[in-house]
Amino acid sequence: MTGKDVVKLLQKKGWVIDRVHGSHYIMKNGNQTETIPVHSKKDLPTGLLNSINKRTGI
C-alpha cells in the first residue's frame, strides 16, 4: 500500500489533510495528528504501515 493509498483511506474515515510539508502529509482527526510519508509509488514498509494502522485504527 502506497502513501497515497493510506491518505485516501484515512480521508474516507474522516481524517482531513491539515498541511503538506515536502513529501509528508500531516492529517488530523479531532486532536489526533498523523504524518504520512508520500515519497514515491513504492509501498510503505510493513512496520510503518502497521504503526499507522494502530494509531489511526484503519
ChimeraX attribute file (.defattr): number of C-alpha atoms within 10 A of each C-alpha:
attribute: neighborCount
match mode: 1-to-1
recipient: residues
	/A:1	12
	/A:2	17
	/A:3	21
	/A:4	19
	/A:5	14
	/A:6	19
	/A:7	21
	/A:8	12
	/A:9	13
	/A:10	21
	/A:11	15
	/A:12	10
	/A:13	13
	/A:14	10
	/A:15	19
	/A:16	18
	/A:17	16
	/A:18	14
	/A:19	12
	/A:20	14
	/A:21	10
	/A:22	9
	/A:23	12
	/A:24	15
	/A:25	20
	/A:26	17
	/A:27	20
	/A:28	18
	/A:29	16
	/A:30	9
	/A:31	5
	/A:32	10
	/A:33	16
	/A:34	18
	/A:35	17
	/A:36	21
	/A:37	20
	/A:38	20
	/A:39	14
	/A:40	11
	/A:41	11
	/A:42	11
	/A:43	14
	/A:44	20
	/A:45	10
	/A:46	10
	/A:47	9
	/A:48	12
	/A:49	16
	/A:50	14
	/A:51	11
	/A:52	16
	/A:53	13
	/A:54	10
	/A:55	11
	/A:56	15
	/A:57	10
	/A:58	11
